[in-house]
């Protein structure tokens, strides 16, 4: 049993750490990452070109970010991948290590390839498509879908200038309203 004089300081420290932890969860919008809304990707402003190009693509009516970028073989794998990839993104963003040009990593490429096949399987088993691709089978065997479909669904993502007049949701300020009011007085 700890001495009595330790109880209050320990309780205060636990309260402070819990409060800071909850504040960080709130500011990072952590609960939003459990869902599938495309606007969640905009919590990180660097994803604006990807969001804007997707929003102007034919895929926007049928899919959202997680349909392509997260595994769908089981719920455990889906959330494990989201957590692993999200922590990597959060770490890079927090430490200001994000690159000027975003490229998908190998694990993400494998997931996207599997999801292309999952959604477009009927095209891959269509007789007309099979006859067309059989002539290219050796060339296409080890290729990914975006080898040919380069601009699906993100178009040419160089910057927001690649989609003029794009409306990109702006992440809200993490500063609480009561602090803003104090600041304006």
For each residue, the residues with C-beta under 8 A, 3 or more apart:
1:
2: 6 7 10
3: 6
4: 7
5: 8 9
6: 2 3 9 10
7: 2 4 10 11
8: 5 11 12
9: 5 6 12 13
10: 2 6 7 13 14
11: 7 8 14 15
12: 8 9 15 16
13: 9 10 16 17
14: 10 11 17 18
15: 11 12 18 19
16: 12 13 19 20
17: 13 14 20 21
18: 14 15 21 22
19: 15 16 22 23
20: 16 17 23 24
21: 17 18 24 25
22: 18 19 25 26
23: 19 20 26 27
24: 20 21 27 28
25: 21 22 28 30 31
26: 22 23 29 30 174
27: 23 24 174
28: 24 25 43 90
29: 26 32 33 40 43
30: 25 26 33
31: 25 34 35
32: 29 35 37 40 43
33: 29 30 40 82 86
34: 31 79
35: 31 32 40
36: 40 64 65 66 67
37: 32 40 64
38: 41 42 51 54 55 64 65
39: 42 51 169
40: 29 32 33 35 36 37 43 65
41: 38 44 47 50 51 65
42: 38 39 45 47 48 51 168 169 170 171
43: 28 29 32 40 171
44: 41 47 89 93 171
45: 42 48 171
46: 93 98 102
47: 41 42 44 50 51 102
48: 42 45 51 52 160 168
49: 52 53 154 157 158 159 160 162 163
50: 41 47 53 54 102 154 157
51: 38 39 41 42 47 48 54 55 168 169
52: 48 49 55 56 160 162 163 166 167 168
53: 49 50 56 57 153 154 155 156 157 162 163 166
54: 38 50 51 57 59 60 65 153 154
55: 38 51 52 60 163 166 167 168
56: 52 53 60 155 163 166
57: 53 54 60 152 153 154 155
58: 61 62 153
59: 54 62 63 68 152 153
60: 54 55 56 57 63 153
61: 58
62: 58 59 67
63: 59 60 67 68 119 153
64: 36 37 38 67
65: 36 38 40 41 54 68 69 70
66: 36 69 70 78 82
67: 36 62 63 64 70 72 115 119
68: 59 63 65 111 112 115 116 153
69: 65 66 85 108 111 112 115
70: 65 66 67 78 81 82 111
71: 74 77 78 81 111 114 115
72: 67 78 115 118
73: 77 78 114
74: 71 77 78
75: 78 79
76: 79 80
77: 71 73 74 80 81
78: 66 70 71 72 73 74 75 81 82
79: 34 75 76 82 83
80: 76 77 83 84
81: 70 71 77 78 84 85 107 111
82: 33 66 70 78 79 85 86
83: 79 80 86 87
84: 80 81 87 88
85: 69 81 82 88 89 107 108
86: 33 82 83 89 90
87: 83 84 90 91
88: 84 85 91 92
89: 44 85 86 92 93
90: 28 86 87 93 94
91: 87 88 94 95 97
92: 88 89 95 97 98
93: 44 46 89 90 96 97 98
94: 90 91
95: 91 92
96: 93
97: 91 92 93
98: 46 92 93 102
99: 102 103
100:
101:
102: 46 47 50 98 99 157
103: 99
104: 108 109 112
105: 108 109
106: 109 110
107: 81 85 110 111
108: 69 85 104 105 111 112
109: 104 105 106 112 113 144
110: 106 107 113 114
111: 68 69 70 71 81 107 108 114 115
112: 68 69 104 108 109 115 116 144 145 146
113: 109 110 116 117 144 145
114: 71 73 110 111 117 118
115: 67 68 69 71 72 111 112 118 119
116: 68 112 113 119 120 145
117: 113 114 120 121 124 145
118: 72 114 115 121
119: 63 67 115 116
120: 116 117 123 124 145
121: 117 118 124 125
122: 125 126
123: 120 126 129
124: 117 120 121 129 130
125: 121 122 129 130
126: 122 123 129 130
127: 130 131
128: 131 132
129: 123 124 125 126 132 133
130: 124 125 126 127 133 134
131: 127 128 134 135
132: 128 129 135 136
133: 129 130 136 137 140
134: 130 131 137
135: 131 132
136: 132 133 139 140
137: 133 134 140 141
138: 141
139: 136 143
140: 133 136 137 143 147
141: 137 138
142:
143: 139 140 147 148
144: 109 112 113 147
145: 112 113 116 117 120 148 149 152
146: 112 149 150 152
147: 140 143 144 150
148: 143 145
149: 145 146 152
150: 146 147
151: 154 155 156
152: 57 59 145 146 149
153: 53 54 57 58 59 60 63 68
154: 49 50 53 54 57 151 157
155: 53 56 57 151 162 163
156: 53 151 162
157: 49 50 53 102 154 162
158: 49 161 162
159: 49 162
160: 48 49 52 163 166 168
161: 158 164
162: 49 52 53 155 156 157 158 159
163: 49 52 53 55 56 155 160 166
164: 161
165:
166: 52 53 55 56 160 163
167: 52 55
168: 42 48 51 52 55 160
169: 39 42 51
170: 42
171: 42 43 44 45
172:
173: 180
174: 26 27
175: 179 180
176: 179 180
177: 180 181
178: 181 182
179: 175 176 182 183
180: 173 175 176 177 183 184
181: 177 178 184 185
182: 178 179 185
183: 179 180
184: 180 181
185: 181 182
